[in-house]
Amino acid sequence: MTAPAANTREFNGVTIPTPGKFDLDPTHTRVGFVAKHLMVSKVRGGFTKAGGTIVIAEDPLQSHVDVQIDAASIDTGVADRDGHLKSADFLDVERWPSVTFKSTRVVGFSGGEFKLVGDLTIRDVTREVELDVEFEGHAKSPWGQEVIGFSATTEIDREEFGITWNQALETGGVLVGKKVKIEIGAEGVRQA
């Protein structure tokens, strides 16, 4: 086995970064979502502005993240729908301009996959959520920056966050599904 590169170490058979702080790279970080529409199809969208930090601890299981998302940066590719999602019926971005996630603990891991538990705040409601996270790797960019990558998924019930607007359909069911799948791809750049 070859020795790990500088600024990396081995943890349970996976090469991970040495302790330090990484800022999310906004141009290489995407927070996306998928929700049911009319009970028959899926609408995909995302937020174009997200930032935050990842702190890799000496004990990797004590690492944590803190993420802020600009709620008004929601983008589904349809301006009218985006306007409705920004309104008081959904995100109410005038009153609550940010969606935040602060991790509280790592539970369970296997290789480069682990479960990250934390507090997700949407509007004025905070709920504990569990993300399935995969460590995608560690690299040095052509510009000399040390970079790490992660992907994560979870599913939430939007009504648990006070987002209850809906419309009944004549054929049964509702216009917008309650469950929202969240899909994240993130890169962090070492700061310290």
N, C-alpha and C positions, 0 to 999 in steps of 0.2 A: 504494500500500500504506500502511495506517495504521501509525503508530508503535506499538510494543509498550506495554502498560500498565506502570505502575510495578512493580518487582520481577520483571519478565520481560525476556527477551532472545530474539533469534532465533538458532536453530541449525539449519542445513541445512533451512531453510524451515518450521521448527516453532517456535512460541512456547513457550519453556520458562522455568522460574523462574531468577532470579539465584541465585548460590551461597548455600547455607545448610543448616541442619539442620531436618528435618521429623520430628515424632513421629507414629507410626501412631495413628490415631484408632480405638480399639477398638470403638466403636459403629458404625463405617462400614468395618470391615475384616473380611473373611471368608476363611478358609482352608478350602476344601472339597476333597472327594475323591470319586472314583468307582471302585468295584471290582466285578469280576464275581462273581456268586453262582450256584452250581449250574450254571455254564457256560451259563446261558440268560437271565439277567437282570442288572441292575446295581443295586448298593446305593450310595446317595449319603449323604454325611455331611459333617461339618465339625467345626472346633474353635471353641468360643465365646469363648475367651480367647487373644488374640494381641497382642503389642506389639513395639515396636522403633523403629528410626530409619532414615531415608533421608537421606543427605548428598549434596547436589548440589554438585559440585566446579566450580571455575572452568573446567576442561576437562570438559565433560559426560561424556566417556567415562571419566573417573576417578571418577565418582560411585560410591557404594556403599551397601549396605543391611545391616542387622543385625537379625534377627527372632528372637523367642523365642515359642514356642507352649506353652501349658499342656496337656500331654498328657492330663491327667485331664479336660479340658473337651471331650473327644470326644463327639459327639452324632450319632447316626443316627436318632433318633426311636424307638428300641426299647431300653428299659432293660436287658434281659437281654443283648442284643448289645453294648451299650456296656460293660457290665460285663466281658464276655469280651474285648473289645478293649483294656480297661485292664489285663487280667491278664498274667501272665508269658508266656502263649501269643503275645501280640502286643506291645503297647507297654511292658508292665511298668512302669507309672507309679510304683509304689512305689520302684523302684530308679532310674528315669530319668524324673523328672517333667517334663522339657522336651524339646521338639523345637526345633532351632535351624537357622537358615540365615544364613551370612555370605558375602556376595558377594566375589569375588576379582578379577573383571574384566568389562568389557563387550566383547563380540565381535560385530562386525557390527551395522549399523543402517541403517534406511531410513525416512526421515520420522520418525514417532512410534513406530516399532516397532524393537525391538532384542533381542539375545540377551544374557542376563545369566548368567554362570557363577559358581558359588559352592559352598561346602561345606555339605551338608545332613547334620545329625547326628540320627539316630533311635536310641534306646537308647544303646549305647556305640559305634556304628559311624558313621563319617563317610565320605561318598562325594561326589565332585564331580558336580553336576548342572547342566544348562543349561535356563534358563527362557526361553520366548518371552514377551516383555513388550511391552505397548502402553501408551504414555503417553496417558492419557485426557483430560488437560487441567489447567488452572490456573484457580482462581476465588477470589473473596472471599465469605465467608459473610455472611449478614445480621448476624452478631455481630462482623464486622470481622476474622475470622480468614482468613489466606491458606492456601488448601488446594490440594493437588495430588492427582490420582488416577491409579492404574495398574491394569491387569489383567495376569495372568500365568498361564501353564500349563506343565506339564511332565508327564512320565510316569516313574515309577520301578518297579523290580522290588523288591518288599518283601523277597524272600529275600536280596538283596544287603545288607540291613540287619539280617540275623539273624532276621527274622520269617518262620519257615518252617512254622509250624503249618498243618496241613491235614487233610482227611479225604477218602479215596477214595470215589467213588460207584459203586454197583452197575452203573450204566449206562455207566460210563467217565467219565474226567475227575475233577475235584476240587471240593470244596465252595466254596473261595475262590480266585479268580484270583490269579496272581503279580503281574500288572501293576496299578498304581494310578495313575490320572490325578489330578493335583493342579490345582485351579483357585483362583486368588486374585483377589480384588477388594479394593483398598486405597485409603484416603485418608490423606494425611499433612498435618499442621498445622504451619506454620512456627513454629519456636522461636527461631531466630537467623538 
